[in-house]
Amino acid sequence: MTPTFRTALRYWARLGCVNFGGPAGQIAMMHRDLVVERQWIDEPRYLHALNFCSLLPGPEAQQLATYIGWTLHGLRGGLAAGILFVLPSIFVLLGLSWIYAAHGALPAVATVLAGVKAVVVAIILDAVLRIGKRAILTPLAVGIAIAAFVAVAAGIAFPWIVLGAGFLGAVDAFGRGGSVDRSPEAARKASSK
């Protein structure tokens, strides 16, 4: 269901005020809001856009928001989503920075900020689990995800990890005759083997 431009504008403005948790948290919030609850974009298109934005240089969550805004309302939708993703958060961050600089040594303020840290970690963990369940559907994908995690921990540069994962995915696709079935049924069949 495509929302009106005004409805989408309100959503992007609200997201810009609450998009804490870094890219993983932001991506998870958009997935929950736009795919699961509002159904403004379907799951395959969201994951395809996420994969594409992950390869582009720059902030992937903002690129994803811009893409979805563009998908929904063309150029004005993309501009609105991209700008509102960042602009309100600048003022929220300035306010929090001022509170920390001016009153960070006070026990009450330090306690509140420690609580915010815990919430951000929970948001990121939820994002990893939620998106992972939908994107990592085959045993090969699980193996690639584990290998990528180990490679990141070992300090291997991100572009090499992406190229390696792409190479393994291509080898797997060519081994199947060039086709990759990403349906949930295919994933269940593959995991039951």
C-alpha positions in Angstrom: 0.0 0.0 0.0 1.5 3.3 -1.1 1.0 6.1 1.5 0.2 9.7 0.7 3.2 12.0 0.4 2.1 13.8 3.6 1.9 10.5 5.5 5.4 9.5 4.3 6.7 12.9 5.2 5.5 12.6 8.8 7.1 9.1 9.0 10.5 10.3 7.7 10.5 13.3 10.1 9.7 11.0 13.0 12.4 8.5 12.0 14.9 11.3 11.8 14.2 12.1 15.5 14.5 8.5 16.8 16.9 6.7 14.5 19.4 5.7 17.2 21.5 2.5 17.1 23.7 3.2 14.1 23.1 1.7 10.7 22.0 -1.7 12.0 19.4 -0.2 14.3 18.2 2.3 11.7 17.8 -0.5 9.1 15.9 -2.7 11.6 13.6 0.2 12.5 12.8 0.9 8.8 12.3 -2.8 8.2 9.8 -3.1 11.1 8.0 0.1 10.2 8.0 -0.1 6.4 7.9 -3.8 5.6 6.2 -5.5 8.6 3.8 -2.9 10.0 3.0 -0.4 7.3 3.7 -2.7 4.3 4.8 0.2 2.1 7.5 -2.0 0.5 7.7 -5.8 0.3 10.4 -8.0 1.8 12.3 -9.0 -1.4 12.5 -5.4 -2.6 13.7 -4.2 0.8 16.4 -6.8 1.1 17.5 -6.2 -2.5 17.8 -2.5 -1.8 19.6 -3.2 1.4 22.1 -5.4 -0.4 22.7 -2.7 -3.0 23.1 0.1 -0.5 25.6 -2.0 1.5 27.9 -2.0 -1.5 27.7 1.7 -2.1 30.2 4.0 -0.4 28.6 6.2 2.3 25.8 5.8 4.9 23.8 2.7 3.9 20.8 3.4 6.2 20.4 6.9 4.7 20.8 5.5 1.2 18.1 2.9 2.0 15.7 5.5 3.3 16.4 7.7 0.2 15.7 4.7 -2.1 12.5 3.8 -0.4 11.3 7.4 -0.4 12.1 7.6 -4.1 10.3 4.3 -4.7 7.2 5.6 -3.0 7.1 9.2 -4.3 9.8 9.7 -7.0 12.4 12.5 -6.7 10.5 14.5 -4.1 10.1 11.4 -2.0 13.8 10.5 -2.2 14.8 14.0 -1.3 12.4 14.2 1.6 13.4 10.8 3.0 17.2 11.5 2.6 17.0 15.0 4.1 14.6 14.1 7.0 16.7 11.1 7.9 19.6 13.3 8.8 18.3 16.8 9.6 16.2 16.2 12.8 18.9 13.8 14.2 21.5 16.6 14.0 19.4 18.7 16.5 18.8 15.7 18.7 22.5 14.9 18.7 23.4 18.5 19.5 21.0 18.5 22.4 22.3 15.3 23.8 25.9 16.5 23.3 25.2 19.7 25.2 23.5 17.7 28.1 26.6 15.5 28.3 29.1 18.3 28.1 27.2 20.5 30.6 25.9 17.9 33.0 27.6 14.6 32.2 29.4 14.4 35.5 26.1 14.5 37.5 25.2 11.0 38.7 21.5 11.2 37.4 22.6 12.3 33.9 25.4 9.6 33.8 22.8 7.0 34.8 20.4 8.1 32.0 23.1 8.1 29.4 24.3 4.6 30.6 20.7 3.4 30.1 20.6 4.9 26.6 23.8 2.9 25.8 22.1 -0.3 26.9 19.0 0.4 24.7 21.2 1.1 21.7 23.0 -2.2 22.1 19.6 -4.0 22.4 18.4 -2.2 19.2 21.5 -3.4 17.3 21.2 -7.0 18.5 17.5 -7.0 17.6 18.4 -5.7 14.1 21.0 -8.3 13.5 18.6 -11.1 14.6 15.6 -9.8 12.7 17.3 -9.1 9.4 19.5 -12.2 9.7 16.4 -14.5 9.9 15.0 -13.0 6.7 18.2 -12.7 4.7 20.3 -15.8 5.7 18.1 -18.6 4.5 20.4 -21.4 3.3 23.3 -23.3 4.9 25.7 -21.6 2.4 24.4 -18.2 3.5 25.0 -19.2 7.2 28.5 -20.3 6.4 29.3 -17.1 4.5 27.9 -15.0 7.4 30.0 -16.9 9.9 33.1 -16.6 7.7 32.5 -12.9 7.2 32.2 -12.4 11.0 35.5 -14.2 11.5 37.1 -12.2 8.8 35.9 -8.9 10.3 37.2 -10.1 13.7 40.5 -11.0 12.1 40.8 -7.4 10.7 40.4 -8.2 7.0 39.3 -5.2 5.0 35.6 -4.9 4.3 36.0 -4.8 0.4 37.8 -8.2 0.5 35.1 -9.7 2.6 32.4 -8.5 0.2 34.3 -9.7 -2.8 34.9 -13.1 -1.2 31.2 -13.5 -0.3 30.2 -12.5 -3.8 32.6 -15.0 -5.3 31.2 -17.8 -3.1 27.6 -16.8 -4.0 28.5 -16.8 -7.7 30.2 -20.2 -7.5 27.1 -21.6 -5.8 24.8 -20.0 -8.4 26.8 -21.4 -11.3 26.8 -24.8 -9.6 23.0 -24.7 -9.7 22.9 -23.7 -13.3 22.9 -20.0 -12.7 19.6 -19.7 -10.9 19.1 -18.9 -7.2 15.7 -19.6 -5.6 15.4 -17.3 -2.6 11.9 -18.3 -1.6 11.2 -19.5 1.9 10.2 -22.9 0.6 13.6 -23.3 -1.1 15.4 -22.3 2.0 13.5 -24.9 4.1 14.4 -27.6 1.5 18.0 -26.6 1.5 18.3 -26.6 5.3 16.6 -30.0 5.6 19.2 -31.6 3.4 
